Structures are given as structure tokens and as C-alpha cells.
């Protein structure tokens, strides 16, 4: 699946945003303004002004909607949620080339809040996945104690864990030990 650079960045951002929620097996990681600033800086979200507690609540609300997209049982359900996100954000597509990046499209309106910015850009990235008929690539980790979101970009759509080095390896080692224990008797 060919994904443009800006769409890939937006997909990585939405996955990381969804994974800040307590449903991802940890404490909520977006509870204060400092955490939101860290998220914005870490994902190089451009055009963000001063953030407030109101921004945190708005970002938490869209995070919940993005989580619904990952949990959607079918593309129609995912599309309905994505359409609500993108429409509420007041998208205004614009070509831009800033901060050393080549031409790409921003979907948020100039001066948009951080929540609208994320809803527009990340919502459109998810929309491209649904339009491509690839909604099943939006997944949750199958490790019993994890549940983190990820986008399966493997060629054969076979990825089952958010990170093969942690969740996948841990489960494979546990299965191996269980087989050895059973064989030993």
C-alpha cells in the first residue's frame, strides 16, 4: 500500500493520540497542558498557539472518536465517525511546504485549534485508508494485556501486535515456555 509521507505522519500521530488513552493499558497520558504541549512538539504539529485546559478536553474528545474508528466493525461505521470529525473541524485543504518538508496538504483551517487541526489532518488520513478499502488495517494489539492501536502496513495484513519486539515477542516466548513445560511433563 503506497501512503504519501504526510498521510503516514498523520496516521502515526492518530495512533499515538489514541494510545494516550487509558484504554491502551496505561494511565491517561493527556491530562494536563504540559502533556499536550509534549504531544504537539513530539509530533511536530504546526501552527499551534497557546494551549489551555479547554484544548485538553477537546483533544480528549476527538481521541475518543478516533478510538471508535479503530473499533469500527465495518467501513460504513468508520466513515460515519470520520465524517463527523472532519466536518466539525471545518476542513480547508491547502498545499504547503514548510519546515523542510516538500509539498503536502494540510486540511485544517488557518488558526484552527489543536483539536480541529488533529481532527482534520488525522481524520483525512483515516479517510484515505477507508477509501482505499483498507479499514481492516486499523487494529488493536492482540496481546491480552495491551490493546494499543496500530496501523498494519505489512504487505499481507498479518500484523497482530502493536510491537513485535515487546508484545509479540513476549507472547511467543510464553507460548514456547508453555510448550516446553508440557513436553517435559
N, C-alpha and C positions, 0 to 999 in steps of 0.2 A: 504494500500500500504506500503510495507516494504522498507524503504530507509536507506542505511548504513549511519553511523554517518558523514563520510567525505563528502558524497554526500549532506546530509542535510545542512552541514555547507556551502558548495559551493552554494546550492540553496538560502540559507539565504543571502549570500554575493551578488549573482547576483540580487536578489530582491532589496536589499539595494542600490546597484550600480545603477540600473535602476531608483530607486526612488530619486536619487540625481539630476536627470534631471529636467529642468523647466516644462516639460510636466506633471509632477506629482503634479501640483498645487502649486508650490512654486518656489522661485528663484533657480538658478543653485547652487548646494552646492559643486561642484568640480571645482572651478575657480582658485585656487592657490595651490602652493606646500604644504602649511601648511594644507589645507583641504584634500589633497591627503594623506599626512602623517597620519592625523587623521583617515581617512577611513581605511588605511592599518593597523594601530595599532588597531583600533576598531574591525577589522575582523581577527586579528592575521594572516595576510598574511605573510608567512615565506619567507626568502631569498631575501628580498627587500633591495637594496642598496640605494645610494643617488638618490633622485628624483629631476627631473627638470621640467621646463615648457613643454618640449618635452613629458615627461611622462603624463602630464595632458592632452595634446592634443590626445595622443594615447589612454588613458583610456576613454576620452570623445567619441572617435570614436568607440571603442568597445561597450561602453554603448549604443550608438545609434543602433548598430547591435543587442545587447541583447533586446532592446526595440522592435525591429522588430520581434523577436522570440515571445514575448508576444502578439504582434498584429497579428501574422500569422493566416490566415484564415483556414489553414489545416496543417497537419503534414509534407506534402511534402515541403511546403514553409518554415516551421520552420527548417526542416532538411537541406535545401539548405543554409540557413543563418548560422546554427550551423556548418555545414561542412566547410564553408568559414572561420569562426572564428578559429576553431580548426586547420585547415590546415595552416593558416597564422601564428599561434602561434608556429608551429614546435613541436608538442607534443612528449614527450619522457616519456612514463609511467615508474614510478619507485615506488617500495614498500618502505615505510619509517615508522619509529616510533619515532617521535620527540616530544619534549615539553610536555611529559606526555600523549600523545595520543598513542593508540595501533596501530597496523599495518593498514595502509591505502595507497591509491595510489595517488601520485602526477603525474599530466600529463604534467606539464611544464618542459622544458629543464633546466638543471642546468645553472645558470647565466642568465636566461630569464629576460626580462624587466617586470615591474609590469603589463603592458598591456597584454603581452604574457602569463604571469602567470595567470591572471584573465580569459583571453580568453580560455586557455587550461582547467583549472580546472572547471570553471563555465560552459564553453561550453560542457564539458563532462557530467556534472551533468544534464544539459538540454537535452543532447543526451539520457541519461538513461530514462528521463521522456518520450521522444518521442518514444523510442524503446519499452517501456512498454505499449504503446498505451494510454498514459495519458496526451497528449498535451493539452487537454481542461482544465487541472488543472492550466495551466499558464494563469492567468487572470489579469484584471484591475478592480479596485473598481468600483462598480455601482453607488456610490453616485455621484450626478450630479456635485458637485464642487470638486471632488477628482481626480480619475484616477490613483491612486497609483497601482503599480504592486504587486501581491502576488501569492503564490503557494497554491492552495486549497488542503489541505491534509485531509479534512474532509472525513469521511467514505463514505458518499453518494454524494460527489461532489456538495454540495449545498451552499457553502460559496459564498456570494455575495459582501462582503465588506472587505476592507483591514484590518479593525479592528472593531470588533463588539462593542467595548466599545465607540468608537468615531463615526465613520461614520454610522455604523448600528444603534446604539442607538439614535443618533441624528435624523435619518430619521424615525425611529419608533415613537419617541416622537412627531415629526412634524405631522406624519400621525394621531396619536392619538388625538392631539390637533385639527387637521382639522376635524376629525370625531365628536368630542365633540362640536365644533363650529357649524357644520352643524346640529347636532341634537338639539342644543339649539335654532337654528333658524333663 
